[in-house]
Amino acid sequence: MVRKIDDLGRVVVPAETRRLFNIHEGDELAITVENGGIVLRKLDAICVFCGSEEGVADFEGRGVCKPCRDKISVM
């Protein structure tokens, strides 16, 4: 898929891609640079504490991995 960037620097994520990744209006996307490319990830799929992408689940509206959830529960 190819999309153009508009005059405000925005790009539209196609509807089929949003459906595939369960992205809805108001969701936050993390934008990173990896190996010379731009990567978009749905924010709740990344742990807000350690950045892990493994075992991430919603906790109080944010993505938190199991090890970090375990640390929170001990506090």
ROKOL-538640 format. One record per atom (N, C-alpha, C): residue number from 1; residue in one letter; atom name; x, y, z. Coordinates in pm, 1 decimal. Each point is the difference from the previous one (the first is absolute). Layout:
N
<site><i>NUM</i><aa>A</aa><at>CA</at><x>X</x><y>Y</y><z>Z</z></site>
...
! end
This chain:
75
<site><i>1</i><aa>M</aa><at>N</at><x>83.1</x><y>-118.1</y><z>0.0</z></site>
<site><i>1</i><aa>M</aa><at>CA</at><x>-83.1</x><y>118.1</y><z>0.0</z></site>
<site><i>1</i><aa>M</aa><at>C</at><x>87.8</x><y>124.7</y><z>0.0</z></site>
<site><i>2</i><aa>V</aa><at>N</at><x>-46.1</x><y>98.4</y><z>-67.9</z></site>
<site><i>2</i><aa>V</aa><at>CA</at><x>70.7</x><y>127.9</y><z>-5.7</z></site>
<site><i>2</i><aa>V</aa><at>C</at><x>-97.1</x><y>109.0</y><z>40.4</z></site>
<site><i>3</i><aa>R</aa><at>N</at><x>44.5</x><y>87.9</y><z>88.4</z></site>
<site><i>3</i><aa>R</aa><at>CA</at><x>-80.2</x><y>114.5</y><z>42.2</z></site>
<site><i>3</i><aa>R</aa><at>C</at><x>87.7</x><y>123.6</y><z>-5.1</z></site>
<site><i>4</i><aa>K</aa><at>N</at><x>-59.1</x><y>113.4</y><z>-36.0</z></site>
<site><i>4</i><aa>K</aa><at>CA</at><x>73.5</x><y>126.3</y><z>-3.6</z></site>
<site><i>4</i><aa>K</aa><at>C</at><x>-13.9</x><y>70.3</y><z>134.7</z></site>
<site><i>5</i><aa>I</aa><at>N</at><x>102.0</x><y>75.5</y><z>34.5</z></site>
<site><i>5</i><aa>I</aa><at>CA</at><x>-2.9</x><y>83.3</y><z>120.0</z></site>
<site><i>5</i><aa>I</aa><at>C</at><x>-62.2</x><y>133.3</y><z>-40.0</z></site>
<site><i>6</i><aa>D</aa><at>N</at><x>-94.5</x><y>49.5</y><z>82.2</z></site>
<site><i>6</i><aa>D</aa><at>CA</at><x>-66.3</x><y>126.3</y><z>-34.3</z></site>
<site><i>6</i><aa>D</aa><at>C</at><x>85.5</x><y>118.9</y><z>44.1</z></site>
<site><i>7</i><aa>D</aa><at>N</at><x>-50.3</x><y>121.9</y><z>-22.6</z></site>
<site><i>7</i><aa>D</aa><at>CA</at><x>77.8</x><y>120.7</y><z>28.6</z></site>
<site><i>7</i><aa>D</aa><at>C</at><x>26.4</x><y>20.7</y><z>149.2</z></site>
<site><i>8</i><aa>L</aa><at>N</at><x>-69.2</x><y>-71.5</y><z>86.7</z></site>
<site><i>8</i><aa>L</aa><at>CA</at><x>24.0</x><y>7.7</y><z>144.1</z></site>
<site><i>8</i><aa>L</aa><at>C</at><x>85.3</x><y>-115.2</y><z>50.8</z></site>
<site><i>9</i><aa>G</aa><at>N</at><x>50.5</x><y>-83.0</y><z>-91.9</z></site>
<site><i>9</i><aa>G</aa><at>CA</at><x>86.4</x><y>-111.7</y><z>37.6</z></site>
<site><i>9</i><aa>G</aa><at>C</at><x>-75.0</x><y>-124.3</y><z>41.7</z></site>
<site><i>10</i><aa>R</aa><at>N</at><x>-128.9</x><y>-7.2</y><z>-27.9</z></site>
<site><i>10</i><aa>R</aa><at>CA</at><x>-81.0</x><y>-115.2</y><z>40.0</z></site>
<site><i>10</i><aa>R</aa><at>C</at><x>-6.7</x><y>-103.3</y><z>-111.0</z></site>
<site><i>11</i><aa>V</aa><at>N</at><x>-18.3</x><y>-123.5</y><z>42.9</z></site>
<site><i>11</i><aa>V</aa><at>CA</at><x>-20.6</x><y>-109.6</y><z>-94.2</z></site>
<site><i>11</i><aa>V</aa><at>C</at><x>-119.4</x><y>-81.1</y><z>51.2</z></site>
<site><i>12</i><aa>V</aa><at>N</at><x>-82.6</x><y>-47.0</y><z>-90.1</z></site>
<site><i>12</i><aa>V</aa><at>CA</at><x>-117.3</x><y>-78.7</y><z>37.3</z></site>
<site><i>12</i><aa>V</aa><at>C</at><x>37.4</x><y>-147.8</y><z>3.9</z></site>
<site><i>13</i><aa>V</aa><at>N</at><x>-31.2</x><y>-65.6</y><z>111.9</z></site>
<site><i>13</i><aa>V</aa><at>CA</at><x>18.0</x><y>-144.7</y><z>10.8</z></site>
<site><i>13</i><aa>V</aa><at>C</at><x>-125.2</x><y>-62.6</y><z>-61.4</z></site>
<site><i>14</i><aa>P</aa><at>N</at><x>16.3</x><y>-82.5</y><z>-102.7</z></site>
<site><i>14</i><aa>P</aa><at>CA</at><x>-116.0</x><y>-56.6</y><z>-69.6</z></site>
<site><i>14</i><aa>P</aa><at>C</at><x>-92.8</x><y>-78.0</y><z>94.0</z></site>
<site><i>15</i><aa>A</aa><at>N</at><x>-129.8</x><y>3.9</y><z>-30.4</z></site>
<site><i>15</i><aa>A</aa><at>CA</at><x>-101.4</x><y>-64.9</y><z>83.3</z></site>
<site><i>15</i><aa>A</aa><at>C</at><x>29.3</x><y>-147.8</y><z>20.5</z></site>
<site><i>16</i><aa>E</aa><at>N</at><x>42.1</x><y>-69.4</y><z>-105.1</z></site>
<site><i>16</i><aa>E</aa><at>CA</at><x>26.4</x><y>-143.9</y><z>14.7</z></site>
<site><i>16</i><aa>E</aa><at>C</at><x>116.6</x><y>-26.5</y><z>95.1</z></site>
<site><i>17</i><aa>T</aa><at>N</at><x>99.3</x><y>89.1</y><z>1.3</z></site>
<site><i>17</i><aa>T</aa><at>CA</at><x>112.0</x><y>-13.2</y><z>93.3</z></site>
<site><i>17</i><aa>T</aa><at>C</at><x>-45.7</x><y>29.2</y><z>142.3</z></site>
<site><i>18</i><aa>R</aa><at>N</at><x>-84.4</x><y>102.6</y><z>17.5</z></site>
<site><i>18</i><aa>R</aa><at>CA</at><x>-52.1</x><y>31.4</y><z>133.8</z></site>
<site><i>18</i><aa>R</aa><at>C</at><x>-82.7</x><y>-115.9</y><z>53.6</z></site>
<site><i>19</i><aa>R</aa><at>N</at><x>-80.6</x><y>-61.9</y><z>-85.2</z></site>
<site><i>19</i><aa>R</aa><at>CA</at><x>-78.9</x><y>-116.2</y><z>44.1</z></site>
<site><i>19</i><aa>R</aa><at>C</at><x>89.8</x><y>-116.8</y><z>38.6</z></site>
<site><i>20</i><aa>L</aa><at>N</at><x>100.3</x><y>-25.5</y><z>-79.5</z></site>
<site><i>20</i><aa>L</aa><at>CA</at><x>91.5</x><y>-111.0</y><z>23.8</z></site>
<site><i>20</i><aa>L</aa><at>C</at><x>69.8</x><y>13.1</y><z>135.6</z></site>
<site><i>21</i><aa>F</aa><at>N</at><x>36.6</x><y>123.0</y><z>37.2</z></site>
<site><i>21</i><aa>F</aa><at>CA</at><x>72.2</x><y>24.1</y><z>124.4</z></site>
<site><i>21</i><aa>F</aa><at>C</at><x>-87.9</x><y>57.1</y><z>110.6</z></site>
<site><i>22</i><aa>N</aa><at>N</at><x>-131.5</x><y>-2.7</y><z>-21.6</z></site>
<site><i>22</i><aa>N</aa><at>CA</at><x>-95.9</x><y>45.5</y><z>101.7</z></site>
<site><i>22</i><aa>N</aa><at>C</at><x>30.9</x><y>143.1</y><z>46.5</z></site>
<site><i>23</i><aa>I</aa><at>N</at><x>23.0</x><y>87.6</y><z>-95.9</z></site>
<site><i>23</i><aa>I</aa><at>CA</at><x>29.9</x><y>140.6</y><z>28.2</z></site>
<site><i>23</i><aa>I</aa><at>C</at><x>-127.3</x><y>80.1</y><z>-23.3</z></site>
<site><i>24</i><aa>H</aa><at>N</at><x>-35.7</x><y>81.3</y><z>99.9</z></site>
<site><i>24</i><aa>H</aa><at>CA</at><x>-122.7</x><y>79.0</y><z>-6.1</z></site>
<site><i>24</i><aa>H</aa><at>C</at><x>32.7</x><y>147.8</y><z>20.8</z></site>
<site><i>25</i><aa>E</aa><at>N</at><x>-95.1</x><y>85.2</y><z>-35.8</z></site>
<site><i>25</i><aa>E</aa><at>CA</at><x>16.5</x><y>143.2</y><z>19.9</z></site>
<site><i>25</i><aa>E</aa><at>C</at><x>34.7</x><y>26.8</y><z>146.2</z></site>
<site><i>26</i><aa>G</aa><at>N</at><x>101.6</x><y>81.0</y><z>21.7</z></site>
<site><i>26</i><aa>G</aa><at>CA</at><x>42.3</x><y>33.9</y><z>135.3</z></site>
<site><i>26</i><aa>G</aa><at>C</at><x>111.1</x><y>-88.4</y><z>55.0</z></site>
<site><i>27</i><aa>D</aa><at>N</at><x>25.7</x><y>-116.3</y><z>-63.1</z></site>
<site><i>27</i><aa>D</aa><at>CA</at><x>109.5</x><y>-86.3</y><z>44.5</z></site>
<site><i>27</i><aa>D</aa><at>C</at><x>133.1</x><y>71.6</y><z>-23.0</z></site>
<site><i>28</i><aa>E</aa><at>N</at><x>97.0</x><y>-31.4</y><z>83.2</z></site>
<site><i>28</i><aa>E</aa><at>CA</at><x>132.1</x><y>58.9</y><z>-13.9</z></site>
<site><i>28</i><aa>E</aa><at>C</at><x>92.1</x><y>-96.9</y><z>-72.2</z></site>
<site><i>29</i><aa>L</aa><at>N</at><x>81.7</x><y>54.8</y><z>-91.4</z></site>
<site><i>29</i><aa>L</aa><at>CA</at><x>99.3</x><y>-79.1</y><z>-72.2</z></site>
<site><i>29</i><aa>L</aa><at>C</at><x>138.9</x><y>49.0</y><z>37.3</z></site>
<site><i>30</i><aa>A</aa><at>N</at><x>90.0</x><y>-92.8</y><z>30.4</z></site>
<site><i>30</i><aa>A</aa><at>CA</at><x>139.5</x><y>34.3</y><z>25.2</z></site>
<site><i>30</i><aa>A</aa><at>C</at><x>70.7</x><y>3.7</y><z>-134.5</z></site>
<site><i>31</i><aa>I</aa><at>N</at><x>80.0</x><y>102.4</y><z>-22.0</z></site>
<site><i>31</i><aa>I</aa><at>CA</at><x>74.9</x><y>15.8</y><z>-124.5</z></site>
<site><i>31</i><aa>I</aa><at>C</at><x>147.8</x><y>-11.6</y><z>33.8</z></site>
<site><i>32</i><aa>T</aa><at>N</at><x>66.0</x><y>-99.0</y><z>-59.3</z></site>
<site><i>32</i><aa>T</aa><at>CA</at><x>142.6</x><y>-19.9</y><z>24.4</z></site>
<site><i>32</i><aa>T</aa><at>C</at><x>72.2</x><y>-16.6</y><z>-132.8</z></site>
<site><i>33</i><aa>V</aa><at>N</at><x>131.4</x><y>8.9</y><z>6.7</z></site>
<site><i>33</i><aa>V</aa><at>CA</at><x>84.3</x><y>-24.0</y><z>-117.3</z></site>
<site><i>33</i><aa>V</aa><at>C</at><x>80.1</x><y>-126.2</y><z>28.1</z></site>
<site><i>34</i><aa>E</aa><at>N</at><x>-10.7</x><y>-96.8</y><z>-89.8</z></site>
<site><i>34</i><aa>E</aa><at>CA</at><x>72.2</x><y>-126.1</y><z>14.5</z></site>
<site><i>34</i><aa>E</aa><at>C</at><x>61.3</x><y>-37.3</y><z>-134.1</z></site>
<site><i>35</i><aa>N</aa><at>N</at><x>127.8</x><y>-25.1</y><z>0.8</z></site>
<site><i>35</i><aa>N</aa><at>CA</at><x>71.5</x><y>-41.5</y><z>-121.5</z></site>
<site><i>35</i><aa>N</aa><at>C</at><x>-27.7</x><y>92.2</y><z>-118.4</z></site>
<site><i>36</i><aa>G</aa><at>N</at><x>-2.8</x><y>128.6</y><z>25.6</z></site>
<site><i>36</i><aa>G</aa><at>CA</at><x>-19.3</x><y>97.4</y><z>-106.3</z></site>
<site><i>36</i><aa>G</aa><at>C</at><x>-142.7</x><y>15.4</y><z>-47.6</z></site>
<site><i>37</i><aa>G</aa><at>N</at><x>-96.3</x><y>-66.6</y><z>66.4</z></site>
<site><i>37</i><aa>G</aa><at>CA</at><x>-140.6</x><y>11.1</y><z>-38.1</z></site>
<site><i>37</i><aa>G</aa><at>C</at><x>-83.5</x><y>56.3</y><z>113.4</z></site>
<site><i>38</i><aa>I</aa><at>N</at><x>-117.0</x><y>48.0</y><z>-32.6</z></site>
<site><i>38</i><aa>I</aa><at>CA</at><x>-94.3</x><y>52.9</y><z>98.8</z></site>
<site><i>38</i><aa>I</aa><at>C</at><x>-95.6</x><y>-112.6</y><z>38.1</z></site>
<site><i>39</i><aa>V</aa><at>N</at><x>-16.9</x><y>-21.7</y><z>130.3</z></site>
<site><i>39</i><aa>V</aa><at>CA</at><x>-86.4</x><y>-107.1</y><z>49.5</z></site>
<site><i>39</i><aa>V</aa><at>C</at><x>-110.3</x><y>60.4</y><z>85.8</z></site>
<site><i>40</i><aa>L</aa><at>N</at><x>-124.6</x><y>-38.3</y><z>-27.8</z></site>
<site><i>40</i><aa>L</aa><at>CA</at><x>-114.7</x><y>40.4</y><z>81.1</z></site>
<site><i>40</i><aa>L</aa><at>C</at><x>-46.3</x><y>-120.5</y><z>79.8</z></site>
<site><i>41</i><aa>R</aa><at>N</at><x>-23.3</x><y>18.1</y><z>130.4</z></site>
<site><i>41</i><aa>R</aa><at>CA</at><x>-53.4</x><y>-107.4</y><z>83.7</z></site>
<site><i>41</i><aa>R</aa><at>C</at><x>-110.3</x><y>57.0</y><z>86.3</z></site>
<site><i>42</i><aa>K</aa><at>N</at><x>-106.1</x><y>-77.1</y><z>14.0</z></site>
<site><i>42</i><aa>K</aa><at>CA</at><x>-106.8</x><y>41.1</y><z>89.8</z></site>
<site><i>42</i><aa>K</aa><at>C</at><x>57.7</x><y>4.9</y><z>140.4</z></site>
<site><i>43</i><aa>L</aa><at>N</at><x>-21.1</x><y>110.6</y><z>70.1</z></site>
<site><i>43</i><aa>L</aa><at>CA</at><x>67.3</x><y>22.6</y><z>126.9</z></site>
<site><i>43</i><aa>L</aa><at>C</at><x>-33.5</x><y>-104.1</y><z>105.1</z></site>
<site><i>44</i><aa>D</aa><at>N</at><x>-122.2</x><y>-52.0</y><z>1.8</z></site>
<site><i>44</i><aa>D</aa><at>CA</at><x>-32.0</x><y>-98.2</y><z>102.9</z></site>
<site><i>44</i><aa>D</aa><at>C</at><x>66.9</x><y>-134.8</y><z>-26.5</z></site>
<site><i>45</i><aa>A</aa><at>N</at><x>70.7</x><y>-12.9</y><z>-112.9</z></site>
<site><i>45</i><aa>A</aa><at>CA</at><x>73.0</x><y>-123.3</y><z>-29.4</z></site>
<site><i>45</i><aa>A</aa><at>C</at><x>145.3</x><y>10.2</y><z>45.6</z></site>
<site><i>46</i><aa>I</aa><at>N</at><x>33.4</x><y>109.3</y><z>69.1</z></site>
<site><i>46</i><aa>I</aa><at>CA</at><x>135.5</x><y>23.8</y><z>48.4</z></site>
<site><i>46</i><aa>I</aa><at>C</at><x>-8.6</x><y>35.8</y><z>148.3</z></site>
<site><i>47</i><aa>C</aa><at>N</at><x>83.0</x><y>-62.4</y><z>81.1</z></site>
<site><i>47</i><aa>C</aa><at>CA</at><x>1.5</x><y>30.0</y><z>143.2</z></site>
<site><i>47</i><aa>C</aa><at>C</at><x>47.3</x><y>143.6</y><z>21.6</z></site>
<site><i>48</i><aa>V</aa><at>N</at><x>-79.3</x><y>79.0</y><z>72.9</z></site>
<site><i>48</i><aa>V</aa><at>CA</at><x>35.5</x><y>139.7</y><z>24.0</z></site>
<site><i>48</i><aa>V</aa><at>C</at><x>119.9</x><y>14.0</y><z>93.1</z></site>
<site><i>49</i><aa>F</aa><at>N</at><x>33.0</x><y>-104.6</y><z>73.0</z></site>
<site><i>49</i><aa>F</aa><at>CA</at><x>111.4</x><y>7.6</y><z>94.7</z></site>
<site><i>49</i><aa>F</aa><at>C</at><x>132.0</x><y>-45.1</y><z>-60.7</z></site>
<site><i>50</i><aa>C</aa><at>N</at><x>2.3</x><y>-116.0</y><z>-65.9</z></site>
<site><i>50</i><aa>C</aa><at>CA</at><x>127.7</x><y>-55.1</y><z>-48.2</z></site>
<site><i>50</i><aa>C</aa><at>C</at><x>10.6</x><y>-6.9</y><z>-152.0</z></site>
<site><i>51</i><aa>G</aa><at>N</at><x>-110.8</x><y>24.6</y><z>-71.0</z></site>
<site><i>51</i><aa>G</aa><at>CA</at><x>2.9</x><y>-3.1</y><z>-145.7</z></site>
<site><i>51</i><aa>G</aa><at>C</at><x>-15.3</x><y>-137.9</y><z>-61.1</z></site>
<site><i>52</i><aa>S</aa><at>N</at><x>-22.3</x><y>-102.3</y><z>82.9</z></site>
<site><i>52</i><aa>S</aa><at>CA</at><x>-14.8</x><y>-137.0</y><z>-49.8</z></site>
<site><i>52</i><aa>S</aa><at>C</at><x>-125.7</x><y>-14.0</y><z>-85.5</z></site>
<site><i>53</i><aa>E</aa><at>N</at><x>5.5</x><y>-90.8</y><z>-95.6</z></site>
<site><i>53</i><aa>E</aa><at>CA</at><x>-116.5</x><y>-31.1</y><z>-82.9</z></site>
<site><i>53</i><aa>E</aa><at>C</at><x>-55.7</x><y>-137.4</y><z>33.9</z></site>
<site><i>54</i><aa>E</aa><at>N</at><x>58.7</x><y>-67.7</y><z>98.7</z></site>
<site><i>54</i><aa>E</aa><at>CA</at><x>-39.6</x><y>-135.8</y><z>37.7</z></site>
<site><i>54</i><aa>E</aa><at>C</at><x>-99.7</x><y>2.9</y><z>115.9</z></site>
<site><i>55</i><aa>G</aa><at>N</at><x>-109.5</x><y>-70.9</y><z>-13.4</z></site>
<site><i>55</i><aa>G</aa><at>CA</at><x>-94.8</x><y>-16.8</y><z>110.0</z></site>
<site><i>55</i><aa>G</aa><at>C</at><x>-63.6</x><y>128.8</y><z>48.5</z></site>
<site><i>56</i><aa>V</aa><at>N</at><x>-19.3</x><y>94.9</y><z>-88.6</z></site>
<site><i>56</i><aa>V</aa><at>CA</at><x>-56.9</x><y>129.2</y><z>37.8</z></site>
<site><i>56</i><aa>V</aa><at>C</at><x>-152.4</x><y>-10.2</y><z>8.9</z></site>
<site><i>57</i><aa>A</aa><at>N</at><x>-54.1</x><y>54.9</y><z>108.3</z></site>
<site><i>57</i><aa>A</aa><at>CA</at><x>-145.0</x><y>3.5</y><z>20.4</z></site>
<site><i>57</i><aa>A</aa><at>C</at><x>-38.2</x><y>138.8</y><z>50.3</z></site>
<site><i>58</i><aa>D</aa><at>N</at><x>-127.5</x><y>31.9</y><z>-11.8</z></site>
<site><i>58</i><aa>D</aa><at>CA</at><x>-49.3</x><y>128.6</y><z>46.6</z></site>
<site><i>58</i><aa>D</aa><at>C</at><x>0.2</x><y>3.5</y><z>152.5</z></site>
<site><i>59</i><aa>F</aa><at>N</at><x>55.0</x><y>106.7</y><z>57.5</z></site>
<site><i>59</i><aa>F</aa><at>CA</at><x>-1.0</x><y>22.8</y><z>144.4</z></site>
<site><i>59</i><aa>F</aa><at>C</at><x>-26.9</x><y>147.9</y><z>20.3</z></site>
<site><i>60</i><aa>E</aa><at>N</at><x>-118.5</x><y>31.4</y><z>52.8</z></site>
<site><i>60</i><aa>E</aa><at>CA</at><x>-37.4</x><y>139.9</y><z>23.3</z></site>
<site><i>60</i><aa>E</aa><at>C</at><x>12.4</x><y>83.7</y><z>-128.0</z></site>
<site><i>61</i><aa>G</aa><at>N</at><x>-38.1</x><y>-59.3</y><z>-113.7</z></site>
<site><i>61</i><aa>G</aa><at>CA</at><x>-0.7</x><y>72.8</y><z>-125.6</z></site>
<site><i>61</i><aa>G</aa><at>C</at><x>133.4</x><y>8.3</y><z>-72.4</z></site>
<site><i>62</i><aa>R</aa><at>N</at><x>101.6</x><y>-66.9</y><z>50.9</z></site>
<site><i>62</i><aa>R</aa><at>CA</at><x>131.6</x><y>0.4</y><z>-63.3</z></site>
<site><i>62</i><aa>R</aa><at>C</at><x>50.3</x><y>-141.9</y><z>-16.1</z></site>
<site><i>63</i><aa>G</aa><at>N</at><x>90.8</x><y>-21.2</y><z>-94.6</z></site>
<site><i>63</i><aa>G</aa><at>CA</at><x>59.5</x><y>-131.2</y><z>-20.4</z></site>
<site><i>63</i><aa>G</aa><at>C</at><x>110.5</x><y>-25.0</y><z>101.6</z></site>
<site><i>64</i><aa>V</aa><at>N</at><x>-8.6</x><y>-112.6</y><z>70.2</z></site>
<site><i>64</i><aa>V</aa><at>CA</at><x>101.7</x><y>-36.6</y><z>98.9</z></site>
<site><i>64</i><aa>V</aa><at>C</at><x>28.0</x><y>-149.4</y><z>-14.8</z></site>
<site><i>65</i><aa>C</aa><at>N</at><x>130.3</x><y>-36.1</y><z>-7.4</z></site>
<site><i>65</i><aa>C</aa><at>CA</at><x>36.5</x><y>-140.8</y><z>-14.1</z></site>
<site><i>65</i><aa>C</aa><at>C</at><x>-13.8</x><y>-72.5</y><z>134.2</z></site>
<site><i>66</i><aa>K</aa><at>N</at><x>1.5</x><y>-132.4</y><z>-4.5</z></site>
<site><i>66</i><aa>K</aa><at>CA</at><x>-19.6</x><y>-80.4</y><z>121.2</z></site>
<site><i>66</i><aa>K</aa><at>C</at><x>104.6</x><y>28.8</y><z>107.2</z></site>
<site><i>67</i><aa>P</aa><at>N</at><x>131.1</x><y>1.7</y><z>-32.9</z></site>
<site><i>67</i><aa>P</aa><at>CA</at><x>97.8</x><y>30.1</y><z>105.4</z></site>
<site><i>67</i><aa>P</aa><at>C</at><x>-24.2</x><y>135.9</y><z>68.1</z></site>
<site><i>68</i><aa>C</aa><at>N</at><x>-37.3</x><y>100.7</y><z>-76.7</z></site>
<site><i>68</i><aa>C</aa><at>CA</at><x>-25.9</x><y>131.9</y><z>59.3</z></site>
<site><i>68</i><aa>C</aa><at>C</at><x>-130.6</x><y>-0.8</y><z>80.4</z></site>
<site><i>69</i><aa>R</aa><at>N</at><x>-102.5</x><y>-73.1</y><z>-47.3</z></site>
<site><i>69</i><aa>R</aa><at>CA</at><x>-123.8</x><y>-12.9</y><z>78.3</z></site>
<site><i>69</i><aa>R</aa><at>C</at><x>29.3</x><y>-67.7</y><z>132.3</z></site>
<site><i>70</i><aa>D</aa><at>N</at><x>87.5</x><y>-101.6</y><z>-1.3</z></site>
<site><i>70</i><aa>D</aa><at>CA</at><x>37.1</x><y>-69.0</y><z>123.4</z></site>
<site><i>70</i><aa>D</aa><at>C</at><x>69.6</x><y>95.6</y><z>96.1</z></site>
<site><i>71</i><aa>K</aa><at>N</at><x>88.1</x><y>84.6</y><z>-51.6</z></site>
<site><i>71</i><aa>K</aa><at>CA</at><x>67.2</x><y>98.7</y><z>85.1</z></site>
<site><i>71</i><aa>K</aa><at>C</at><x>-99.9</x><y>99.5</y><z>59.7</z></site>
<site><i>72</i><aa>I</aa><at>N</at><x>-98.0</x><y>40.7</y><z>-80.8</z></site>
<site><i>72</i><aa>I</aa><at>CA</at><x>-101.1</x><y>95.0</y><z>47.8</z></site>
<site><i>72</i><aa>I</aa><at>C</at><x>-82.0</x><y>-62.8</y><z>111.9</z></site>
<site><i>73</i><aa>S</aa><at>N</at><x>-34.9</x><y>-127.7</y><z>-14.5</z></site>
<site><i>73</i><aa>S</aa><at>CA</at><x>-85.1</x><y>-65.6</y><z>99.3</z></site>
<site><i>73</i><aa>S</aa><at>C</at><x>70.4</x><y>-17.2</y><z>134.6</z></site>
<site><i>74</i><aa>V</aa><at>N</at><x>132.8</x><y>1.9</y><z>0.2</z></site>
<site><i>74</i><aa>V</aa><at>CA</at><x>77.4</x><y>-14.9</y><z>123.7</z></site>
<site><i>74</i><aa>V</aa><at>C</at><x>2.8</x><y>131.4</y><z>78.0</z></site>
<site><i>75</i><aa>M</aa><at>N</at><x>-12.9</x><y>110.5</y><z>-70.4</z></site>
<site><i>75</i><aa>M</aa><at>CA</at><x>10.9</x><y>132.9</y><z>63.3</z></site>
<site><i>75</i><aa>M</aa><at>C</at><x>-110.4</x><y>26.3</y><z>94.8</z></site>
! end
